[in-house]
């Protein structure tokens, strides 16, 4: 992966996943390794972010890298009308790798085509979120002790949920059975379902989700994303479609974990937080270790045992 951009989960192979996850384990055991002292990481967030931006910056800082960038395009020359191309070409003069979030689908791919330094896609519209996918895989493997032969339920906004799109595609490498729970208007895109079918895997679609809970290993909750809706009336109609309450987990399998890419709005009630099956805050922490692994792999820095 040295000097290569990561725009889509399609850009890397199953073997790449495994290498990144194994490397993330090393960083979890010892996250403070000053091995990127000579590197600069730029974080360009044209769209709001908390966990993704801060975990990338934490990952880089713990490795000794310098971090530059912006958290609001309104504070950059984009507000003056600067094109994405010009922004990328300018920032690439100052950094060794660029982490970018942008509201437009395809923006990360375009940036990778014009940039002389690697681009890491931190989310492009409702398209892809490959680094979230990798930390989700890490979280699943850590809690289930495997990635193969699991029943995974995706709940909520499967149409606009970029984290779901990336993770579903990656999980087709692991003989996964998919349980897709959403309002009719927010079903998983046909292109992703077709990809699942092409791998000869099964998926089941539901509009109610309590019946799914006793049968799955991972319950992956997502928020209904109001910012993706052009019609506010449609959003109001579906925004409270799925709310997970603690009592609903009584019949869940012993090994079940509840995951969520966050932020949550009201789709998981706070009484779930103290349930040992709740894993979403630990999931967010895992993002630091996975992003440390990604940065070192893309920058071509060897991680030695005990370094």
DATAVEN-V534036 format. One line per field, one symbol per residue. psi: psi as a letter, one per 20 degrees, with the letter a starting at -180 (. if undefined). A space follows every 10 residues. Layout:
psi = ???
This chain:
psi = jpjqqngqii iqrhhggggg hhhhhghhhn inomikhjqp ppooniqqqf ggghhghggg ghjjqqpraq iohijaihhi jprgghgghg hihiqiqppp pqippihhgg ghhipiqqpp okpnckfqmh hhghhggggg hhhijriqlq oppppcnigi nhhggggggh iiiklqppoo orqhikqpqh hghhggghjk rqqppriqih hhgijrhpon qqqonhiiph ohggghhihk hoopqghijh jqqhipqpqp iqqqfjioqi ihhipiipjh hhghhhhghh hgggghghik ppoqpj.
